[in-house]
């Protein structure tokens, strides 16, 4: 059996500029971090006692004889891509899917990591990220950018730049004390709304040419945010104020980015002392992240009392194999 543990990510700046239709022309950049909420993928070979050959367990249970019969597109395409057969694949996670934290990409990265380990092969961070992008965007035909797969694979607090040649991952050089202060000033709330990111990404993709100005401004904020983080003399609260700027720009890049309910929650948070915030992911619901000075946090929690507050800490590892017990197994009868 193989068990992998892969973190979810929160994207702060530059979301939307990681879509190839944009960065192939203008270049793209994001600042994001993984944090200590994870998905777990368990993989082992299925004993040959049953009238089915593969079992996939997620929010549903699928039992099929042929890989092509698997309904879950990511599992099906990953198994076909690496020629995997006679498996039990199980998924569970610390946070719900379709909530703006790159959950589907973390799943694909963790699954690829597990499959390679089951084959007795090592796959590096870049290989996992590249192949997860290929599976989700090319084989599954799901719209979206590249940052989620890269973040899940590499882990850490990074700036990721995109261009025609691919991408480059650069750790943001921030002191431990300043990083801890940033962590303490960020508050994550679950709105209870879930959506399919690809639907919103399709809407955003259609509007890229019309929204180029906003996306270029969002890309420029990446430089500003990196300067605030790396300059110890800079006011860290400006990071929160920049989040408010990217919130305003993001809302202009698609009709499905926000809703009246989410707008109301955001306004209440700002009135309670948040300096800025954003919807994580493509938009439309899921998690709201706010930058809130410590003295205002109690009031903000009271103001958003109907929402679930999710404590978190930044993490640095990316996808990991946490249990490795290889099997002597052959597909030959």
LODREN-658696 format. One record per residue (C-alpha): residue number from 1; y, x, z. Coordinates in pm, whole numbers. Layout:
BEGIN
<site><num>NUM</num><Y>Y</Y><X>X</X><Z>Z</Z></site>
...
! end
This chain:
BEGIN
<site><num>1</num><Y>0</Y><X>0</X><Z>0</Z></site>
<site><num>2</num><Y>358</Y><X>104</X><Z>-71</Z></site>
<site><num>3</num><Y>664</Y><X>-38</X><Z>107</Z></site>
<site><num>4</num><Y>1016</Y><X>41</X><Z>-9</Z></site>
<site><num>5</num><Y>1343</Y><X>-29</X><Z>171</Z></site>
<site><num>6</num><Y>1652</Y><X>-64</X><Z>-48</Z></site>
<site><num>7</num><Y>2006</Y><X>-135</X><Z>78</Z></site>
<site><num>8</num><Y>2251</Y><X>-397</X><Z>-39</Z></site>
<site><num>9</num><Y>2600</Y><X>-298</X><Z>-141</Z></site>
<site><num>10</num><Y>2956</Y><X>-413</X><Z>-94</Z></site>
<site><num>11</num><Y>3197</Y><X>-338</X><Z>-375</Z></site>
<site><num>12</num><Y>3560</Y><X>-285</X><Z>-275</Z></site>
<site><num>13</num><Y>3752</Y><X>-203</X><Z>-592</Z></site>
<site><num>14</num><Y>3698</Y><X>-197</X><Z>-967</Z></site>
<site><num>15</num><Y>3444</Y><X>-477</X><Z>-998</Z></site>
<site><num>16</num><Y>3432</Y><X>-603</X><Z>-1355</Z></site>
<site><num>17</num><Y>3523</Y><X>-264</X><Z>-1504</Z></site>
<site><num>18</num><Y>3153</Y><X>-164</X><Z>-1483</Z></site>
<site><num>19</num><Y>3062</Y><X>-398</X><Z>-1770</Z></site>
<site><num>20</num><Y>2979</Y><X>-200</X><Z>-2088</Z></site>
<site><num>21</num><Y>3197</Y><X>-420</X><Z>-2308</Z></site>
<site><num>22</num><Y>3492</Y><X>-299</X><Z>-2100</Z></site>
<site><num>23</num><Y>3409</Y><X>58</X><Z>-1999</Z></site>
<site><num>24</num><Y>3291</Y><X>163</X><Z>-2346</Z></site>
<site><num>25</num><Y>3648</Y><X>106</X><Z>-2460</Z></site>
<site><num>26</num><Y>3864</Y><X>170</X><Z>-2152</Z></site>
<site><num>27</num><Y>3640</Y><X>351</X><Z>-1904</Z></site>
<site><num>28</num><Y>3555</Y><X>194</X><Z>-1571</Z></site>
<site><num>29</num><Y>3551</Y><X>287</X><Z>-1204</Z></site>
<site><num>30</num><Y>3442</Y><X>127</X><Z>-878</Z></site>
<site><num>31</num><Y>3444</Y><X>216</X><Z>-512</Z></site>
<site><num>32</num><Y>3151</Y><X>72</X><Z>-318</Z></site>
<site><num>33</num><Y>2925</Y><X>137</X><Z>-22</Z></site>
<site><num>34</num><Y>2574</Y><X>44</X><Z>73</Z></site>
<site><num>35</num><Y>2524</Y><X>-91</X><Z>425</Z></site>
<site><num>36</num><Y>2242</Y><X>-145</X><Z>672</Z></site>
<site><num>37</num><Y>2102</Y><X>-470</X><Z>536</Z></site>
<site><num>38</num><Y>1798</Y><X>-423</X><Z>313</Z></site>
<site><num>39</num><Y>1536</Y><X>-574</X><Z>87</Z></site>
<site><num>40</num><Y>1173</Y><X>-474</X><Z>131</Z></site>
<site><num>41</num><Y>917</Y><X>-461</X><Z>-147</Z></site>
<site><num>42</num><Y>545</Y><X>-442</X><Z>-59</Z></site>
<site><num>43</num><Y>308</Y><X>-347</X><Z>-340</Z></site>
<site><num>44</num><Y>-69</Y><X>-303</X><Z>-338</Z></site>
<site><num>45</num><Y>-358</Y><X>-371</X><Z>-571</Z></site>
<site><num>46</num><Y>-516</Y><X>-714</X><Z>-554</Z></site>
<site><num>47</num><Y>-882</Y><X>-716</X><Z>-450</Z></site>
<site><num>48</num><Y>-1106</Y><X>-855</X><Z>-722</Z></site>
<site><num>49</num><Y>-1235</Y><X>-1159</X><Z>-530</Z></site>
<site><num>50</num><Y>-1006</Y><X>-1423</X><Z>-676</Z></site>
<site><num>51</num><Y>-973</Y><X>-1626</X><Z>-994</Z></site>
<site><num>52</num><Y>-629</Y><X>-1474</X><Z>-1054</Z></site>
<site><num>53</num><Y>-530</Y><X>-1112</X><Z>-1117</Z></site>
<site><num>54</num><Y>-172</Y><X>-1088</X><Z>-987</Z></site>
<site><num>55</num><Y>15</Y><X>-1243</X><Z>-696</Z></site>
<site><num>56</num><Y>394</Y><X>-1241</X><Z>-660</Z></site>
<site><num>57</num><Y>553</Y><X>-1359</X><Z>-335</Z></site>
<site><num>58</num><Y>925</Y><X>-1430</X><Z>-303</Z></site>
<site><num>59</num><Y>1082</Y><X>-1773</X><Z>-244</Z></site>
<site><num>60</num><Y>780</Y><X>-1894</X><Z>-438</Z></site>
<site><num>61</num><Y>421</Y><X>-1776</X><Z>-469</Z></site>
<site><num>62</num><Y>289</Y><X>-1708</X><Z>-817</Z></site>
<site><num>63</num><Y>-79</Y><X>-1643</X><Z>-889</Z></site>
<site><num>64</num><Y>-158</Y><X>-1562</X><Z>-1250</Z></site>
<site><num>65</num><Y>-428</Y><X>-1395</X><Z>-1457</Z></site>
<site><num>66</num><Y>-197</Y><X>-1219</X><Z>-1701</Z></site>
<site><num>67</num><Y>128</Y><X>-1033</X><Z>-1638</Z></site>
<site><num>68</num><Y>296</Y><X>-1227</X><Z>-1920</Z></site>
<site><num>69</num><Y>242</Y><X>-1548</X><Z>-1724</Z></site>
<site><num>70</num><Y>465</Y><X>-1436</X><Z>-1435</Z></site>
<site><num>71</num><Y>775</Y><X>-1653</X><Z>-1419</Z></site>
<site><num>72</num><Y>993</Y><X>-1412</X><Z>-1220</Z></site>
<site><num>73</num><Y>1162</Y><X>-1217</X><Z>-1503</Z></site>
<site><num>74</num><Y>1230</Y><X>-896</X><Z>-1309</Z></site>
<site><num>75</num><Y>874</Y><X>-869</X><Z>-1175</Z></site>
<site><num>76</num><Y>726</Y><X>-951</X><Z>-1514</Z></site>
<site><num>77</num><Y>938</Y><X>-699</X><Z>-1702</Z></site>
<site><num>78</num><Y>895</Y><X>-422</X><Z>-1442</Z></site>
<site><num>79</num><Y>517</Y><X>-462</X><Z>-1452</Z></site>
<site><num>80</num><Y>512</Y><X>-459</X><Z>-1831</Z></site>
<site><num>81</num><Y>752</Y><X>-164</X><Z>-1847</Z></site>
<site><num>82</num><Y>533</Y><X>54</X><Z>-1624</Z></site>
<site><num>83</num><Y>202</Y><X>-98</X><Z>-1738</Z></site>
<site><num>84</num><Y>111</Y><X>-233</X><Z>-1393</Z></site>
<site><num>85</num><Y>-182</Y><X>-471</X><Z>-1342</Z></site>
<site><num>86</num><Y>-383</Y><X>-640</X><Z>-1067</Z></site>
<site><num>87</num><Y>-105</Y><X>-629</X><Z>-806</Z></site>
<site><num>88</num><Y>26</Y><X>-812</X><Z>-504</Z></site>
<site><num>89</num><Y>407</Y><X>-783</X><Z>-507</Z></site>
<site><num>90</num><Y>591</Y><X>-924</X><Z>-206</Z></site>
<site><num>91</num><Y>966</Y><X>-941</X><Z>-144</Z></site>
<site><num>92</num><Y>1164</Y><X>-1016</X><Z>169</Z></site>
<site><num>93</num><Y>1515</Y><X>-930</X><Z>279</Z></site>
<site><num>94</num><Y>1765</Y><X>-923</X><Z>564</Z></site>
<site><num>95</num><Y>2013</Y><X>-1140</X><Z>371</Z></site>
<site><num>96</num><Y>1975</Y><X>-1425</X><Z>121</Z></site>
<site><num>97</num><Y>1967</Y><X>-1373</X><Z>-254</Z></site>
<site><num>98</num><Y>2243</Y><X>-1476</X><Z>-499</Z></site>
<site><num>99</num><Y>2519</Y><X>-1404</X><Z>-249</Z></site>
<site><num>100</num><Y>2721</Y><X>-1123</X><Z>-411</Z></site>
<site><num>101</num><Y>2558</Y><X>-820</X><Z>-252</Z></site>
<site><num>102</num><Y>2365</Y><X>-690</X><Z>-551</Z></site>
<site><num>103</num><Y>2041</Y><X>-833</X><Z>-412</Z></site>
<site><num>104</num><Y>1864</Y><X>-870</X><Z>-747</Z></site>
<site><num>105</num><Y>1939</Y><X>-511</X><Z>-845</Z></site>
<site><num>106</num><Y>1827</Y><X>-381</X><Z>-505</Z></site>
<site><num>107</num><Y>1501</Y><X>-567</X><Z>-561</Z></site>
<site><num>108</num><Y>1448</Y><X>-413</X><Z>-905</Z></site>
<site><num>109</num><Y>1530</Y><X>-62</X><Z>-781</Z></site>
<site><num>110</num><Y>1297</Y><X>-101</X><Z>-483</Z></site>
<site><num>111</num><Y>1020</Y><X>-244</X><Z>-701</Z></site>
<site><num>112</num><Y>1042</Y><X>42</X><Z>-952</Z></site>
<site><num>113</num><Y>1036</Y><X>291</X><Z>-663</Z></site>
<site><num>114</num><Y>721</Y><X>124</X><Z>-527</Z></site>
<site><num>115</num><Y>548</Y><X>109</X><Z>-865</Z></site>
<site><num>116</num><Y>605</Y><X>478</X><Z>-933</Z></site>
<site><num>117</num><Y>476</Y><X>565</X><Z>-586</Z></site>
<site><num>118</num><Y>165</Y><X>352</X><Z>-644</Z></site>
<site><num>119</num><Y>106</Y><X>555</X><Z>-959</Z></site>
<site><num>120</num><Y>145</Y><X>875</X><Z>-757</Z></site>
<site><num>121</num><Y>465</Y><X>970</X><Z>-939</Z></site>
<site><num>122</num><Y>809</Y><X>1067</X><Z>-810</Z></site>
<site><num>123</num><Y>1116</Y><X>894</X><Z>-953</Z></site>
<site><num>124</num><Y>1459</Y><X>1032</X><Z>-871</Z></site>
<site><num>125</num><Y>1768</Y><X>827</X><Z>-789</Z></site>
<site><num>126</num><Y>1917</Y><X>845</X><Z>-1138</Z></site>
<site><num>127</num><Y>1590</Y><X>756</X><Z>-1308</Z></site>
<site><num>128</num><Y>1553</Y><X>448</X><Z>-1087</Z></site>
<site><num>129</num><Y>1913</Y><X>341</X><Z>-1151</Z></site>
<site><num>130</num><Y>1888</Y><X>393</X><Z>-1528</Z></site>
<site><num>131</num><Y>1562</Y><X>204</X><Z>-1558</Z></site>
<site><num>132</num><Y>1680</Y><X>-81</X><Z>-1334</Z></site>
<site><num>133</num><Y>1986</Y><X>-121</X><Z>-1560</Z></site>
<site><num>134</num><Y>1759</Y><X>-126</X><Z>-1866</Z></site>
<site><num>135</num><Y>1525</Y><X>-384</X><Z>-1715</Z></site>
<site><num>136</num><Y>1795</Y><X>-623</X><Z>-1593</Z></site>
<site><num>137</num><Y>2041</Y><X>-593</X><Z>-1877</Z></site>
<site><num>138</num><Y>1815</Y><X>-525</X><Z>-2179</Z></site>
<site><num>139</num><Y>1471</Y><X>-665</X><Z>-2100</Z></site>
<site><num>140</num><Y>1570</Y><X>-960</X><Z>-1878</Z></site>
<site><num>141</num><Y>1889</Y><X>-1021</X><Z>-2082</Z></site>
<site><num>142</num><Y>2094</Y><X>-1081</X><Z>-1767</Z></site>
<site><num>143</num><Y>2469</Y><X>-1038</X><Z>-1801</Z></site>
<site><num>144</num><Y>2647</Y><X>-807</X><Z>-1563</Z></site>
<site><num>145</num><Y>2764</Y><X>-457</X><Z>-1488</Z></site>
<site><num>146</num><Y>2593</Y><X>-136</X><Z>-1384</Z></site>
<site><num>147</num><Y>2731</Y><X>-67</X><Z>-1039</Z></site>
<site><num>148</num><Y>2469</Y><X>-259</X><Z>-837</Z></site>
<site><num>149</num><Y>2171</Y><X>-61</X><Z>-966</Z></site>
<site><num>150</num><Y>2351</Y><X>271</X><Z>-917</Z></site>
<site><num>151</num><Y>2462</Y><X>185</X><Z>-562</Z></site>
<site><num>152</num><Y>2117</Y><X>65</X><Z>-457</Z></site>
<site><num>153</num><Y>1951</Y><X>379</X><Z>-591</Z></site>
<site><num>154</num><Y>2193</Y><X>643</X><Z>-463</Z></site>
<site><num>155</num><Y>2322</Y><X>480</X><Z>-144</Z></site>
<site><num>156</num><Y>2633</Y><X>593</X><Z>41</Z></site>
<site><num>157</num><Y>3008</Y><X>543</X><Z>8</Z></site>
<site><num>158</num><Y>3085</Y><X>638</X><Z>-352</Z></site>
<site><num>159</num><Y>3321</Y><X>628</X><Z>-641</Z></site>
<site><num>160</num><Y>3128</Y><X>553</X><Z>-961</Z></site>
<site><num>161</num><Y>3293</Y><X>621</X><Z>-1297</Z></site>
<site><num>162</num><Y>3164</Y><X>466</X><Z>-1620</Z></site>
<site><num>163</num><Y>3216</Y><X>566</X><Z>-1982</Z></site>
<site><num>164</num><Y>3035</Y><X>576</X><Z>-2317</Z></site>
<site><num>165</num><Y>2818</Y><X>866</X><Z>-2197</Z></site>
<site><num>166</num><Y>2697</Y><X>679</X><Z>-1886</Z></site>
<site><num>167</num><Y>2817</Y><X>712</X><Z>-1530</Z></site>
<site><num>168</num><Y>2900</Y><X>967</X><Z>-1262</Z></site>
<site><num>169</num><Y>2851</Y><X>917</X><Z>-888</Z></site>
<site><num>170</num><Y>3100</Y><X>1096</X><Z>-660</Z></site>
<site><num>171</num><Y>3084</Y><X>1057</X><Z>-281</Z></site>
<site><num>172</num><Y>3418</Y><X>957</X><Z>-131</Z></site>
<site><num>173</num><Y>3519</Y><X>1242</X><Z>99</Z></site>
<site><num>174</num><Y>3625</Y><X>1064</X><Z>416</Z></site>
<site><num>175</num><Y>3610</Y><X>1197</X><Z>771</Z></site>
<site><num>176</num><Y>3345</Y><X>1042</X><Z>999</Z></site>
<site><num>177</num><Y>3616</Y><X>914</X><Z>1234</Z></site>
<site><num>178</num><Y>3812</Y><X>749</X><Z>954</Z></site>
<site><num>179</num><Y>3496</Y><X>601</X><Z>802</Z></site>
<site><num>180</num><Y>3400</Y><X>458</X><Z>1143</Z></site>
<site><num>181</num><Y>3749</Y><X>308</X><Z>1181</Z></site>
<site><num>182</num><Y>3721</Y><X>148</X><Z>837</Z></site>
<site><num>183</num><Y>3381</Y><X>5</X><Z>927</Z></site>
<site><num>184</num><Y>3524</Y><X>-141</X><Z>1248</Z></site>
<site><num>185</num><Y>3810</Y><X>-307</X><Z>1060</Z></site>
<site><num>186</num><Y>3588</Y><X>-479</X><Z>803</Z></site>
<site><num>187</num><Y>3439</Y><X>-821</X><Z>881</Z></site>
<site><num>188</num><Y>3171</Y><X>-986</X><Z>670</Z></site>
<site><num>189</num><Y>3125</Y><X>-1365</X><Z>666</Z></site>
<site><num>190</num><Y>2863</Y><X>-1577</X><Z>493</Z></site>
<site><num>191</num><Y>3018</Y><X>-1880</X><Z>326</Z></site>
<site><num>192</num><Y>2687</Y><X>-2055</X><Z>271</Z></site>
<site><num>193</num><Y>2752</Y><X>-2089</X><Z>-100</Z></site>
<site><num>194</num><Y>2505</Y><X>-1924</X><Z>-339</Z></site>
<site><num>195</num><Y>2524</Y><X>-1885</X><Z>-713</Z></site>
<site><num>196</num><Y>2367</Y><X>-1697</X><Z>-1002</Z></site>
<site><num>197</num><Y>2580</Y><X>-1390</X><Z>-1071</Z></site>
<site><num>198</num><Y>2477</Y><X>-1381</X><Z>-1439</Z></site>
<site><num>199</num><Y>2638</Y><X>-1723</X><Z>-1500</Z></site>
<site><num>200</num><Y>2973</Y><X>-1599</X><Z>-1368</Z></site>
<site><num>201</num><Y>2936</Y><X>-1264</X><Z>-1543</Z></site>
<site><num>202</num><Y>2884</Y><X>-1447</X><Z>-1873</Z></site>
<site><num>203</num><Y>3209</Y><X>-1633</X><Z>-1815</Z></site>
<site><num>204</num><Y>3388</Y><X>-1308</X><Z>-1728</Z></site>
<site><num>205</num><Y>3237</Y><X>-1130</X><Z>-2029</Z></site>
<site><num>206</num><Y>3374</Y><X>-1395</X><Z>-2264</Z></site>
<site><num>207</num><Y>3721</Y><X>-1338</X><Z>-2120</Z></site>
<site><num>208</num><Y>3723</Y><X>-957</X><Z>-2123</Z></site>
<site><num>209</num><Y>3963</Y><X>-919</X><Z>-2415</Z></site>
<site><num>210</num><Y>4199</Y><X>-1178</X><Z>-2267</Z></site>
<site><num>211</num><Y>4178</Y><X>-1018</X><Z>-1920</Z></site>
<site><num>212</num><Y>4206</Y><X>-652</X><Z>-2019</Z></site>
<site><num>213</num><Y>4543</Y><X>-617</X><Z>-1845</Z></site>
<site><num>214</num><Y>4403</Y><X>-741</X><Z>-1512</Z></site>
<site><num>215</num><Y>4090</Y><X>-525</X><Z>-1540</Z></site>
<site><num>216</num><Y>4299</Y><X>-214</X><Z>-1613</Z></site>
<site><num>217</num><Y>4507</Y><X>-290</X><Z>-1304</Z></site>
<site><num>218</num><Y>4189</Y><X>-333</X><Z>-1100</Z></site>
<site><num>219</num><Y>4065</Y><X>1</X><Z>-1228</Z></site>
<site><num>220</num><Y>4394</Y><X>167</X><Z>-1129</Z></site>
<site><num>221</num><Y>4348</Y><X>40</X><Z>-772</Z></site>
<site><num>222</num><Y>4038</Y><X>259</X><Z>-745</Z></site>
<site><num>223</num><Y>4258</Y><X>570</X><Z>-753</Z></site>
<site><num>224</num><Y>4493</Y><X>420</X><Z>-495</Z></site>
<site><num>225</num><Y>4206</Y><X>325</X><Z>-265</Z></site>
<site><num>226</num><Y>4044</Y><X>668</X><Z>-290</Z></site>
<site><num>227</num><Y>4374</Y><X>833</X><Z>-199</Z></site>
<site><num>228</num><Y>4410</Y><X>612</X><Z>109</Z></site>
<site><num>229</num><Y>4056</Y><X>690</X><Z>223</Z></site>
<site><num>230</num><Y>4070</Y><X>1065</X><Z>169</Z></site>
<site><num>231</num><Y>4426</Y><X>1132</X><Z>294</Z></site>
<site><num>232</num><Y>4415</Y><X>1141</X><Z>674</Z></site>
<site><num>233</num><Y>4790</Y><X>1089</X><Z>687</Z></site>
<site><num>234</num><Y>4773</Y><X>766</X><Z>487</Z></site>
<site><num>235</num><Y>4785</Y><X>434</X><Z>668</Z></site>
<site><num>236</num><Y>4429</Y><X>299</X><Z>662</Z></site>
<site><num>237</num><Y>4567</Y><X>-55</X><Z>683</Z></site>
<site><num>238</num><Y>4686</Y><X>-5</X><Z>325</Z></site>
<site><num>239</num><Y>4318</Y><X>-28</X><Z>226</Z></site>
<site><num>240</num><Y>4326</Y><X>-388</X><Z>348</Z></site>
<site><num>241</num><Y>4650</Y><X>-460</X><Z>165</Z></site>
<site><num>242</num><Y>4494</Y><X>-324</X><Z>-155</Z></site>
<site><num>243</num><Y>4201</Y><X>-561</X><Z>-106</Z></site>
<site><num>244</num><Y>4450</Y><X>-846</X><Z>-120</Z></site>
<site><num>245</num><Y>4585</Y><X>-709</X><Z>-448</Z></site>
<site><num>246</num><Y>4238</Y><X>-691</X><Z>-601</Z></site>
<site><num>247</num><Y>4168</Y><X>-1045</X><Z>-472</Z></site>
<site><num>248</num><Y>4467</Y><X>-1175</X><Z>-668</Z></site>
<site><num>249</num><Y>4369</Y><X>-985</X><Z>-981</Z></site>
<site><num>250</num><Y>4000</Y><X>-1079</X><Z>-962</Z></site>
<site><num>251</num><Y>4084</Y><X>-1449</X><Z>-949</Z></site>
<site><num>252</num><Y>4255</Y><X>-1413</X><Z>-1288</Z></site>
<site><num>253</num><Y>3944</Y><X>-1274</X><Z>-1465</Z></site>
<site><num>254</num><Y>3732</Y><X>-1591</X><Z>-1475</Z></site>
<site><num>255</num><Y>3741</Y><X>-1963</X><Z>-1405</Z></site>
<site><num>256</num><Y>3437</Y><X>-1946</X><Z>-1176</Z></site>
<site><num>257</num><Y>3548</Y><X>-1656</X><Z>-955</Z></site>
<site><num>258</num><Y>3668</Y><X>-1875</X><Z>-671</Z></site>
<site><num>259</num><Y>3672</Y><X>-2239</X><Z>-558</Z></site>
<site><num>260</num><Y>3917</Y><X>-2451</X><Z>-364</Z></site>
<site><num>261</num><Y>3695</Y><X>-2420</X><Z>-54</Z></site>
<site><num>262</num><Y>3685</Y><X>-2041</X><Z>-77</Z></site>
<site><num>263</num><Y>4061</Y><X>-2028</X><Z>-140</Z></site>
<site><num>264</num><Y>4110</Y><X>-2231</X><Z>177</Z></site>
<site><num>265</num><Y>3890</Y><X>-1996</X><Z>381</Z></site>
<site><num>266</num><Y>4077</Y><X>-1695</X><Z>245</Z></site>
<site><num>267</num><Y>4415</Y><X>-1846</X><Z>331</Z></site>
<site><num>268</num><Y>4300</Y><X>-1926</X><Z>684</Z></site>
<site><num>269</num><Y>4180</Y><X>-1569</X><Z>731</Z></site>
<site><num>270</num><Y>4513</Y><X>-1427</X><Z>611</Z></site>
<site><num>271</num><Y>4701</Y><X>-1658</X><Z>845</Z></site>
<site><num>272</num><Y>4481</Y><X>-1538</X><Z>1131</Z></site>
<site><num>273</num><Y>4570</Y><X>-1172</X><Z>1075</Z></site>
<site><num>274</num><Y>4354</Y><X>-1036</X><Z>795</Z></site>
<site><num>275</num><Y>4544</Y><X>-792</X><Z>573</Z></site>
<site><num>276</num><Y>4326</Y><X>-860</X><Z>272</Z></site>
<site><num>277</num><Y>3980</Y><X>-950</X><Z>159</Z></site>
<site><num>278</num><Y>3756</Y><X>-1027</X><Z>-133</Z></site>
<site><num>279</num><Y>3457</Y><X>-1218</X><Z>-251</Z></site>
<site><num>280</num><Y>3172</Y><X>-974</X><Z>-292</Z></site>
<site><num>281</num><Y>2994</Y><X>-970</X><Z>-625</Z></site>
<site><num>282</num><Y>3079</Y><X>-1168</X><Z>-935</Z></site>
<site><num>283</num><Y>3239</Y><X>-1449</X><Z>-735</Z></site>
<site><num>284</num><Y>3176</Y><X>-1817</X><Z>-688</Z></site>
<site><num>285</num><Y>3048</Y><X>-1794</X><Z>-333</Z></site>
<site><num>286</num><Y>2826</Y><X>-1592</X><Z>-105</Z></site>
<site><num>287</num><Y>2997</Y><X>-1342</X><Z>126</Z></site>
<site><num>288</num><Y>3363</Y><X>-1294</X><Z>207</Z></site>
<site><num>289</num><Y>3476</Y><X>-952</X><Z>329</Z></site>
<site><num>290</num><Y>3804</Y><X>-910</X><Z>520</Z></site>
<site><num>291</num><Y>3998</Y><X>-612</X><Z>646</Z></site>
<site><num>292</num><Y>4121</Y><X>-711</X><Z>993</Z></site>
<site><num>293</num><Y>4296</Y><X>-490</X><Z>1251</Z></site>
<site><num>294</num><Y>4107</Y><X>-492</X><Z>1580</Z></site>
<site><num>295</num><Y>4375</Y><X>-688</X><Z>1766</Z></site>
<site><num>296</num><Y>4344</Y><X>-979</X><Z>1521</Z></site>
<site><num>297</num><Y>3966</Y><X>-1003</X><Z>1500</Z></site>
<site><num>298</num><Y>3910</Y><X>-1250</X><Z>1783</Z></site>
<site><num>299</num><Y>4161</Y><X>-1495</X><Z>1634</Z></site>
<site><num>300</num><Y>4005</Y><X>-1461</X><Z>1288</Z></site>
<site><num>301</num><Y>3656</Y><X>-1532</X><Z>1426</Z></site>
<site><num>302</num><Y>3792</Y><X>-1847</X><Z>1590</Z></site>
<site><num>303</num><Y>3969</Y><X>-1947</X><Z>1268</Z></site>
<site><num>304</num><Y>3647</Y><X>-1915</X><Z>1065</Z></site>
<site><num>305</num><Y>3417</Y><X>-2044</X><Z>1340</Z></site>
<site><num>306</num><Y>3204</Y><X>-2247</X><Z>1097</Z></site>
<site><num>307</num><Y>3102</Y><X>-1929</X><Z>909</Z></site>
<site><num>308</num><Y>2835</Y><X>-1678</X><Z>1010</Z></site>
<site><num>309</num><Y>2974</Y><X>-1335</X><Z>1100</Z></site>
<site><num>310</num><Y>2739</Y><X>-1057</X><Z>986</Z></site>
<site><num>311</num><Y>2782</Y><X>-725</X><Z>1171</Z></site>
<site><num>312</num><Y>2702</Y><X>-420</X><Z>959</Z></site>
<site><num>313</num><Y>2726</Y><X>-43</X><Z>938</Z></site>
<site><num>314</num><Y>2758</Y><X>176</X><Z>630</Z></site>
<site><num>315</num><Y>2442</Y><X>359</X><Z>524</Z></site>
<site><num>316</num><Y>2381</Y><X>669</X><Z>313</Z></site>
<site><num>317</num><Y>2018</Y><X>680</X><Z>200</Z></site>
<site><num>318</num><Y>1980</Y><X>440</X><Z>-90</Z></site>
<site><num>319</num><Y>1629</Y><X>329</X><Z>-178</Z></site>
<site><num>320</num><Y>1353</Y><X>479</X><Z>38</Z></site>
<site><num>321</num><Y>976</Y><X>469</X><Z>57</Z></site>
<site><num>322</num><Y>906</Y><X>380</X><Z>420</Z></site>
<site><num>323</num><Y>529</Y><X>340</X><Z>397</Z></site>
<site><num>324</num><Y>301</Y><X>533</X><Z>164</Z></site>
<site><num>325</num><Y>-74</Y><X>480</X><Z>168</Z></site>
<site><num>326</num><Y>-204</Y><X>547</X><Z>-183</Z></site>
<site><num>327</num><Y>-524</Y><X>383</X><Z>-298</Z></site>
<site><num>328</num><Y>-826</Y><X>514</X><Z>-484</Z></site>
<site><num>329</num><Y>-817</Y><X>243</X><Z>-747</Z></site>
<site><num>330</num><Y>-916</Y><X>215</X><Z>-1109</Z></site>
<site><num>331</num><Y>-863</Y><X>-66</X><Z>-1354</Z></site>
<site><num>332</num><Y>-1195</Y><X>25</X><Z>-1513</Z></site>
<site><num>333</num><Y>-1484</Y><X>-205</X><Z>-1419</Z></site>
! end
